[in-house]
Protein backbone atom coordinates (compact mmCIF):
# COMPACT_ATOMS: atom_id res chain seq x y z
CA UNK A 1 0.00 0.00 0.00
CA UNK A 2 1.42 3.35 -1.00
CA UNK A 3 1.82 5.99 1.72
CA UNK A 4 2.32 9.68 1.15
CA UNK A 5 1.91 13.24 2.26
CA UNK A 6 0.35 15.93 0.13
CA UNK A 7 0.39 19.63 0.81
CA UNK A 8 -2.12 21.90 -0.82
CA UNK A 9 -0.95 25.50 -0.78
CA UNK A 10 -3.51 28.17 -1.31
CA UNK A 11 -3.32 31.90 -1.73
CA UNK A 12 -6.88 33.04 -1.49
CA UNK A 13 -9.24 35.86 -0.78
CA UNK A 14 -11.35 35.24 2.32
CA UNK A 15 -14.37 36.72 0.57
CA UNK A 16 -14.92 36.26 -3.16
CA UNK A 17 -16.91 39.48 -3.31
CA UNK A 18 -13.96 41.43 -1.88
CA UNK A 19 -11.86 40.22 -4.80
CA UNK A 20 -14.30 41.84 -7.23
CA UNK A 21 -15.03 45.00 -5.29
CA UNK A 22 -12.92 48.06 -4.59
CA UNK A 23 -12.03 46.74 -1.13
CA UNK A 24 -8.52 45.44 -0.67
CA UNK A 25 -8.61 41.78 0.34
CA UNK A 26 -6.39 40.57 3.16
CA UNK A 27 -3.33 38.70 1.92
CA UNK A 28 -2.62 35.45 3.68
CA UNK A 29 -1.46 31.90 3.25
CA UNK A 30 -2.88 28.61 4.37
CA UNK A 31 -1.26 25.20 3.98
CA UNK A 32 -3.43 22.11 4.16
CA UNK A 33 -1.72 18.78 4.77
CA UNK A 34 -3.24 15.44 3.88
CA UNK A 35 -1.71 12.08 4.74
CA UNK A 36 -2.63 9.31 2.30
CA UNK A 37 -2.69 5.56 2.61
CA UNK A 38 -3.22 4.42 -0.95
CA UNK A 39 -6.12 6.41 -2.36
CA UNK A 40 -7.62 7.15 1.07
CA UNK A 41 -7.00 10.31 3.06
CA UNK A 42 -5.89 8.89 6.40
CA UNK A 43 -5.64 12.32 8.02
CA UNK A 44 -6.23 15.88 6.92
CA UNK A 45 -7.43 19.17 8.34
CA UNK A 46 -11.06 18.08 8.69
CA UNK A 47 -10.25 14.77 10.34
CA UNK A 48 -7.78 16.49 12.68
CA UNK A 49 -10.48 18.99 13.65
CA UNK A 50 -12.94 16.14 14.23
CA UNK A 51 -10.42 14.33 16.45
CA UNK A 52 -9.97 17.51 18.47
CA UNK A 53 -13.72 17.92 18.98
CA UNK A 54 -14.09 14.26 19.98
CA UNK A 55 -11.34 14.77 22.55
CA UNK A 56 -13.14 17.82 23.99
CA UNK A 57 -16.68 16.46 23.95
CA UNK A 58 -16.33 12.70 24.33
CA UNK A 59 -18.98 12.35 21.62
CA UNK A 60 -18.91 11.80 17.88
CA UNK A 61 -22.39 13.30 17.51
CA UNK A 62 -21.46 16.45 19.46
CA UNK A 63 -18.21 16.76 17.50
CA UNK A 64 -20.24 16.50 14.28
CA UNK A 65 -22.67 19.20 15.48
CA UNK A 66 -19.80 21.54 16.31
CA UNK A 67 -18.46 21.07 12.80
CA UNK A 68 -21.93 21.40 11.23
CA UNK A 69 -21.57 17.94 9.74
CA UNK A 70 -23.93 15.00 9.76
CA UNK A 71 -23.40 12.25 12.30
CA UNK A 72 -23.08 9.74 9.44
CA UNK A 73 -20.33 11.81 7.81
CA UNK A 74 -18.45 12.04 11.12
CA UNK A 75 -18.72 8.26 11.56
CA UNK A 76 -17.43 7.74 8.03
CA UNK A 77 -14.38 9.89 8.80
CA UNK A 78 -13.74 8.07 12.09
CA UNK A 79 -14.00 4.67 10.40
CA UNK A 80 -11.60 5.78 7.66
CA UNK A 81 -9.04 7.00 10.20
CA UNK A 82 -9.33 3.81 12.24
CA UNK A 83 -8.97 1.67 9.12
CA UNK A 84 -5.88 3.53 7.88
CA UNK A 85 -3.78 3.48 11.04
CA UNK A 86 -2.19 0.43 12.67
CA UNK A 87 -4.14 1.12 15.84
CA UNK A 88 -7.53 2.87 16.11
CA UNK A 89 -7.55 6.61 16.76
CA UNK A 90 -11.08 6.67 18.22
CA UNK A 91 -12.92 4.16 20.39
CA UNK A 92 -16.66 4.41 20.86
CA UNK A 93 -19.37 2.67 22.80
CA UNK A 94 -23.07 2.52 22.04
CA UNK A 95 -25.72 3.65 24.39
CA UNK A 96 -26.89 7.14 23.60
CA UNK A 97 -26.63 10.10 25.94
CA UNK A 98 -26.36 8.13 29.16
CA UNK A 99 -23.94 5.30 28.44
CA UNK A 100 -22.40 5.87 25.05
CA UNK A 101 -19.50 7.98 24.08
CA UNK A 102 -16.26 8.23 22.20
CA UNK A 103 -12.70 9.00 23.05
CA UNK A 104 -9.53 9.14 21.11
CA UNK A 105 -6.92 6.58 22.05
CA UNK A 106 -3.31 7.22 22.99
CA UNK A 107 -2.50 6.67 19.32
CA UNK A 108 -5.20 9.20 18.39
CA UNK A 109 -3.76 11.75 20.84
CA UNK A 110 -0.27 11.19 19.46
CA UNK A 111 -1.36 11.43 15.82
CA UNK A 112 -3.27 14.67 16.48
CA UNK A 113 -0.26 16.13 18.30
CA UNK A 114 2.09 15.10 15.45
CA UNK A 115 -0.26 16.60 12.84
CA UNK A 116 -0.48 19.91 14.69
CA UNK A 117 3.29 19.92 15.11
CA UNK A 118 3.64 19.38 11.35
CA UNK A 119 1.44 22.42 10.70
CA UNK A 120 3.33 24.56 13.21
CA UNK A 121 6.75 23.45 11.95
CA UNK A 122 5.83 24.25 8.37
CA UNK A 123 4.50 27.66 9.32
CA UNK A 124 7.71 28.49 11.19
CA UNK A 125 9.97 27.25 8.39
CA UNK A 126 7.96 28.99 5.68
CA UNK A 127 7.45 32.34 7.43
CA UNK A 128 10.13 34.38 5.64
CA UNK A 129 9.66 32.93 2.13
CA UNK A 130 5.91 33.47 2.51
CA UNK A 131 6.43 37.07 3.58
CA UNK A 132 8.51 37.56 0.44
CA UNK A 133 5.74 36.11 -1.74
CA UNK A 134 2.88 37.91 0.00
CA UNK A 135 4.71 41.25 -0.14
CA UNK A 136 4.71 40.97 -3.91
CA UNK A 137 0.96 40.48 -4.22
CA UNK A 138 -1.11 43.43 -5.34
CA UNK A 139 -2.45 45.73 -2.65
GROMACS elastic network, one bead per residue, 0.5 to 0.9 nm:
[ bonds ]
;  ai    aj funct       b0    kb
    1    37     6  0.67065   500
    1    38     6  0.55456   500
    2    36     6  0.79271   500
    2    37     6  0.59015   500
    2    39     6  0.82563   500
    3    35     6  0.76586   500
    3    36     6  0.55822   500
    3    38     6  0.59145   500
    3    39     6  0.89408   500
    4    34     6  0.84640   500
    4    35     6  0.59049   500
    4    36     6  0.50926   500
    4    37     6  0.66496   500
    4    38     6  0.79221   500
    5    33     6  0.70789   500
    5    34     6  0.58289   500
    5    36     6  0.59973   500
    5    37     6  0.89588   500
    6    32     6  0.82922   500
    6    33     6  0.58276   500
    6    34     6  0.52216   500
    6    35     6  0.63439   500
    6    36     6  0.75723   500
    7    31     6  0.66195   500
    7    32     6  0.56595   500
    7    34     6  0.63434   500
    7    35     6  0.87636   500
    8    30     6  0.85133   500
    8    31     6  0.58902   500
    8    32     6  0.51568   500
    8    33     6  0.64157   500
    8    34     6  0.80690   500
    9    29     6  0.75726   500
    9    30     6  0.63092   500
    9    32     6  0.64857   500
    9    33     6  0.87511   500
   10    28     6  0.88720   500
   10    29     6  0.62364   500
   10    30     6  0.57301   500
   10    31     6  0.64743   500
   10    32     6  0.81693   500
   11    27     6  0.77255   500
   11    28     6  0.65139   500
   11    29     6  0.53142   500
   11    30     6  0.69432   500
   11   134     6  0.88108   500
   12    15     6  0.85941   500
   12    16     6  0.88203   500
   12    26     6  0.88615   500
   12    27     6  0.75056   500
   12    28     6  0.71188   500
   12    29     6  0.72838   500
   12    30     6  0.83580   500
   13    16     6  0.61640   500
   13    17     6  0.88462   500
   13    18     6  0.73816   500
   13    19     6  0.64787   500
   13    25     6  0.60609   500
   13    26     6  0.67698   500
   13    27     6  0.70995   500
   13    28     6  0.80004   500
   14    17     6  0.89762   500
   14    18     6  0.79268   500
   14    19     6  0.87076   500
   14    25     6  0.73667   500
   14    26     6  0.73287   500
   14    27     6  0.87524   500
   14    28     6  0.88416   500
   15    18     6  0.53297   500
   15    19     6  0.68848   500
   15    25     6  0.76757   500
   16    19     6  0.52652   500
   16    20     6  0.69317   500
   16    21     6  0.89910   500
   17    20     6  0.52706   500
   17    21     6  0.61531   500
   18    21     6  0.50477   500
   18    22     6  0.72336   500
   18    23     6  0.56895   500
   18    24     6  0.68645   500
   18    25     6  0.58056   500
   19    22     6  0.79149   500
   19    23     6  0.74800   500
   19    24     6  0.74466   500
   19    25     6  0.62826   500
   20    23     6  0.81444   500
   21    24     6  0.79972   500
   24    27     6  0.88952   500
   24   138     6  0.89833   500
   24   139     6  0.63903   500
   25   139     6  0.79018   500
   26   139     6  0.87131   500
   27   134     6  0.65434   500
   27   135     6  0.86780   500
   27   137     6  0.76919   500
   27   138     6  0.89368   500
   27   139     6  0.84235   500
   28   130     6  0.88390   500
   28   134     6  0.70622   500
   29   130     6  0.75773   500
   29   134     6  0.80935   500
   30   123     6  0.89411   500
   31   119     6  0.77536   500
   31   122     6  0.83942   500
   31   123     6  0.82274   500
   32    44     6  0.73648   500
   32    45     6  0.64926   500
   32   119     6  0.81546   500
   33    43     6  0.82223   500
   33    44     6  0.57718   500
   33    45     6  0.67476   500
   33   115     6  0.84905   500
   33   118     6  0.85042   500
   33   119     6  0.76433   500
   34    41     6  0.64159   500
   34    42     6  0.75020   500
   34    43     6  0.57064   500
   34    45     6  0.71652   500
   35    40     6  0.85263   500
   35    41     6  0.58308   500
   35    42     6  0.55200   500
   35    43     6  0.51242   500
   35    44     6  0.62923   500
   36    39     6  0.65103   500
   36    40     6  0.55788   500
   36    42     6  0.52517   500
   36    43     6  0.71224   500
   36    44     6  0.87948   500
   36    84     6  0.86663   500
   37    40     6  0.54017   500
   37    41     6  0.64257   500
   37    42     6  0.59684   500
   37    84     6  0.64859   500
   37    85     6  0.87557   500
   38    41     6  0.80717   500
   40    43     6  0.88804   500
   40    80     6  0.78186   500
   40    84     6  0.79101   500
   41    44     6  0.68211   500
   41    80     6  0.79249   500
   41    81     6  0.81267   500
   41    84     6  0.83906   500
   42    47     6  0.83187   500
   42    77     6  0.88769   500
   42    80     6  0.66242   500
   42    81     6  0.52845   500
   42    82     6  0.84778   500
   42    83     6  0.83053   500
   42    84     6  0.55555   500
   42    85     6  0.74317   500
   43    46     6  0.79460   500
   43    47     6  0.57173   500
   43    48     6  0.66164   500
   43    80     6  0.88603   500
   43    81     6  0.66787   500
   43    84     6  0.87885   500
   43   111     6  0.89440   500
   43   115     6  0.83949   500
   44    47     6  0.53952   500
   44    48     6  0.60017   500
   44    49     6  0.85534   500
   44   115     6  0.84353   500
   45    48     6  0.51131   500
   45    49     6  0.61252   500
   45    50     6  0.86103   500
   45   115     6  0.88451   500
   46    49     6  0.50750   500
   46    50     6  0.61584   500
   46    51     6  0.86411   500
   46    67     6  0.89716   500
   46    77     6  0.88383   500
   47    51     6  0.61276   500
   47    52     6  0.85783   500
   47    74     6  0.86811   500
   47    77     6  0.65810   500
   47    78     6  0.77539   500
   47    81     6  0.78673   500
   48    51     6  0.50809   500
   48    52     6  0.62679   500
   48    53     6  0.87653   500
   48   111     6  0.87568   500
   48   112     6  0.61696   500
   48   115     6  0.75207   500
   48   116     6  0.83079   500
   49    52     6  0.50663   500
   49    53     6  0.63193   500
   49    54     6  0.86827   500
   49    63     6  0.89162   500
   49    67     6  0.82850   500
   49   112     6  0.88708   500
   50    53     6  0.51311   500
   50    54     6  0.61565   500
   50    55     6  0.85886   500
   50    60     6  0.82323   500
   50    63     6  0.62366   500
   50    64     6  0.73117   500
   50    66     6  0.89733   500
   50    67     6  0.75394   500
   50    74     6  0.75358   500
   50    77     6  0.84015   500
   50    78     6  0.83799   500
   51    54     6  0.50867   500
   51    55     6  0.61825   500
   51    56     6  0.87387   500
   51    60     6  0.89729   500
   51    63     6  0.82228   500
   51    78     6  0.83197   500
   51    89     6  0.82523   500
   51    90     6  0.78978   500
   51   103     6  0.87859   500
   51   104     6  0.70373   500
   51   108     6  0.75774   500
   51   109     6  0.83837   500
   51   112     6  0.71585   500
   52    55     6  0.51047   500
   52    56     6  0.63750   500
   52    57     6  0.87298   500
   52    63     6  0.83317   500
   52   104     6  0.87891   500
   52   109     6  0.87903   500
   52   112     6  0.75389   500
   53    56     6  0.50503   500
   53    57     6  0.59727   500
   53    58     6  0.79202   500
   53    59     6  0.80991   500
   53    60     6  0.80983   500
   53    62     6  0.79001   500
   53    64     6  0.81632   500
   53    66     6  0.75645   500
   53    67     6  0.84028   500
   54    57     6  0.52312   500
   54    58     6  0.51377   500
   54    59     6  0.54938   500
   54    60     6  0.58031   500
   54    61     6  0.87130   500
   54    62     6  0.77078   500
   54    63     6  0.54139   500
   54    64     6  0.86771   500
   54    90     6  0.83569   500
   54   102     6  0.67848   500
   54   103     6  0.62518   500
   54   104     6  0.69553   500
   55    58     6  0.56923   500
   55    59     6  0.80646   500
   55    63     6  0.87559   500
   55   102     6  0.81932   500
   55   103     6  0.59523   500
   55   104     6  0.60868   500
   55   109     6  0.83317   500
   56    59     6  0.83451   500
   56    63     6  0.83039   500
   56   103     6  0.88881   500
   57    60     6  0.79752   500
   57    62     6  0.65616   500
   57    63     6  0.66350   500
   57   101     6  0.89396   500
   57   102     6  0.84301   500
   57   103     6  0.85081   500
   58    62     6  0.80036   500
   58    63     6  0.81582   500
   58    92     6  0.89905   500
   58   101     6  0.56848   500
   58   103     6  0.53407   500
   58   104     6  0.83271   500
   59    62     6  0.52565   500
   59    63     6  0.60761   500
   59    64     6  0.85233   500
   59    92     6  0.83122   500
   59   100     6  0.81006   500
   59   101     6  0.50446   500
   59   103     6  0.72581   500
   60    63     6  0.50190   500
   60    64     6  0.60653   500
   60    65     6  0.86372   500
   60    71     6  0.71778   500
   60    74     6  0.67831   500
   60    75     6  0.72483   500
   60    78     6  0.86154   500
   60    92     6  0.82876   500
   60   101     6  0.73066   500
   60   102     6  0.62051   500
   60   103     6  0.85552   500
   61    64     6  0.50336   500
   61    65     6  0.62492   500
   61    66     6  0.87218   500
   61    70     6  0.80819   500
   61    71     6  0.54152   500
   61    72     6  0.88481   500
   61    74     6  0.76197   500
   61    75     6  0.86207   500
   61   101     6  0.89309   500
   62    66     6  0.62121   500
   62    67     6  0.86478   500
   62    71     6  0.85314   500
   63    66     6  0.51752   500
   63    67     6  0.63875   500
   63    68     6  0.86462   500
   63    69     6  0.85437   500
   63    71     6  0.86277   500
   63    74     6  0.79453   500
   64    67     6  0.51236   500
   64    68     6  0.60115   500
   64    70     6  0.60224   500
   64    71     6  0.56591   500
   64    72     6  0.87897   500
   64    73     6  0.79986   500
   64    74     6  0.57568   500
   64    75     6  0.88118   500
   65    69     6  0.59770   500
   65    70     6  0.71982   500
   65    71     6  0.76765   500
   66    69     6  0.76952   500
   67    70     6  0.87173   500
   69    72     6  0.83481   500
   69    73     6  0.65477   500
   69    74     6  0.68128   500
   70    73     6  0.51941   500
   70    74     6  0.63744   500
   70    75     6  0.87053   500
   71    74     6  0.50975   500
   71    75     6  0.61945   500
   71    76     6  0.86161   500
   72    75     6  0.50673   500
   72    76     6  0.61581   500
   72    77     6  0.87320   500
   73    76     6  0.50027   500
   73    77     6  0.63355   500
   73    78     6  0.87095   500
   74    77     6  0.51585   500
   74    78     6  0.62411   500
   74    79     6  0.86400   500
   75    78     6  0.50189   500
   75    79     6  0.60435   500
   75    80     6  0.84910   500
   76    79     6  0.51765   500
   76    80     6  0.61643   500
   76    81     6  0.87063   500
   77    80     6  0.50899   500
   77    81     6  0.62332   500
   77    82     6  0.86218   500
   78    81     6  0.51790   500
   78    82     6  0.61319   500
   78    83     6  0.85196   500
   78    89     6  0.78869   500
   78    90     6  0.68279   500
   79    82     6  0.50954   500
   79    83     6  0.60005   500
   79    84     6  0.85831   500
   79    88     6  0.88203   500
   79    90     6  0.85889   500
   80    83     6  0.50954   500
   80    84     6  0.61541   500
   80    85     6  0.88230   500
   81    84     6  0.52312   500
   81    85     6  0.63760   500
   81    88     6  0.73660   500
   81    89     6  0.67373   500
   81    90     6  0.82867   500
   82    85     6  0.56865   500
   82    86     6  0.79074   500
   82    87     6  0.68605   500
   82    89     6  0.56037   500
   82    90     6  0.68537   500
   82    91     6  0.89085   500
   83    86     6  0.77451   500
   83    87     6  0.82932   500
   83    88     6  0.72355   500
   84    87     6  0.84961   500
   84    88     6  0.84152   500
   85    88     6  0.63270   500
   85    89     6  0.75234   500
   85   107     6  0.89643   500
   87   105     6  0.87156   500
   87   107     6  0.67534   500
   87   108     6  0.85341   500
   88    91     6  0.70095   500
   88   104     6  0.82717   500
   88   105     6  0.70296   500
   88   107     6  0.70776   500
   88   108     6  0.71235   500
   89   103     6  0.84768   500
   89   104     6  0.54134   500
   89   105     6  0.53243   500
   89   106     6  0.75571   500
   89   107     6  0.56617   500
   89   109     6  0.75830   500
   89   111     6  0.78986   500
   90   102     6  0.67160   500
   90   103     6  0.56000   500
   90   105     6  0.56463   500
   90   107     6  0.86495   500
   90   108     6  0.64050   500
   91   101     6  0.84528   500
   91   102     6  0.55662   500
   91   103     6  0.55248   500
   91   104     6  0.60713   500
   91   105     6  0.66758   500
   92   100     6  0.72556   500
   92   101     6  0.55839   500
   92   103     6  0.64406   500
   92   104     6  0.85615   500
   93    96     6  0.87876   500
   93    99     6  0.77196   500
   93   101     6  0.54649   500
   93   102     6  0.63978   500
   94    99     6  0.70335   500
   94   101     6  0.68394   500
   94   102     6  0.88883   500
   95    98     6  0.65741   500
   95   101     6  0.75845   500
   96    99     6  0.59598   500
   96   101     6  0.74603   500
   97   100     6  0.60567   500
   97   101     6  0.76738   500
   98   101     6  0.85390   500
  103   108     6  0.88337   500
  104   107     6  0.76597   500
  104   108     6  0.51127   500
  104   109     6  0.63346   500
  105   109     6  0.61825   500
  105   110     6  0.84970   500
  106   109     6  0.50400   500
  106   110     6  0.61209   500
  106   111     6  0.85369   500
  107   110     6  0.50343   500
  107   111     6  0.60073   500
  107   112     6  0.85189   500
  108   111     6  0.51256   500
  108   112     6  0.61063   500
  108   113     6  0.85122   500
  109   112     6  0.52685   500
  109   113     6  0.61567   500
  109   114     6  0.86331   500
  110   113     6  0.50819   500
  110   114     6  0.60829   500
  110   115     6  0.85511   500
  111   114     6  0.50548   500
  111   115     6  0.60680   500
  111   116     6  0.86025   500
  112   115     6  0.50985   500
  112   116     6  0.62002   500
  112   117     6  0.85148   500
  113   116     6  0.52292   500
  113   117     6  0.60922   500
  113   118     6  0.86068   500
  114   118     6  0.61293   500
  114   119     6  0.87536   500
  115   118     6  0.50203   500
  115   119     6  0.64354   500
  115   120     6  0.87446   500
  116   119     6  0.50906   500
  116   120     6  0.61945   500
  116   121     6  0.85069   500
  117   120     6  0.50132   500
  117   121     6  0.58684   500
  117   122     6  0.84028   500
  118   121     6  0.51570   500
  118   122     6  0.61107   500
  118   123     6  0.85615   500
  119   122     6  0.53007   500
  119   123     6  0.62172   500
  119   124     6  0.87361   500
  120   123     6  0.51033   500
  120   124     6  0.62153   500
  120   125     6  0.86332   500
  121   124     6  0.51841   500
  121   125     6  0.61221   500
  121   126     6  0.84556   500
  122   125     6  0.51114   500
  122   126     6  0.58565   500
  122   127     6  0.83042   500
  123   126     6  0.52043   500
  123   127     6  0.58496   500
  124   127     6  0.53888   500
  124   128     6  0.84465   500
  125   128     6  0.76399   500
  125   129     6  0.84556   500
  126   129     6  0.55678   500
  126   130     6  0.58559   500
  126   131     6  0.84897   500
  127   130     6  0.52768   500
  127   131     6  0.61860   500
  127   132     6  0.87855   500
  128   131     6  0.50200   500
  128   132     6  0.63065   500
  128   133     6  0.87557   500
  129   132     6  0.50630   500
  129   133     6  0.63590   500
  129   134     6  0.86793   500
  130   134     6  0.59317   500
  130   135     6  0.83047   500
  131   134     6  0.51068   500
  131   135     6  0.58505   500
  131   136     6  0.86163   500
  132   135     6  0.53243   500
  132   136     6  0.67050   500
  133   136     6  0.54215   500
  133   137     6  0.69423   500
  134   137     6  0.53049   500
  134   138     6  0.86529   500
  135   138     6  0.81019   500
  135   139     6  0.88086   500
  136   139     6  0.86908   500
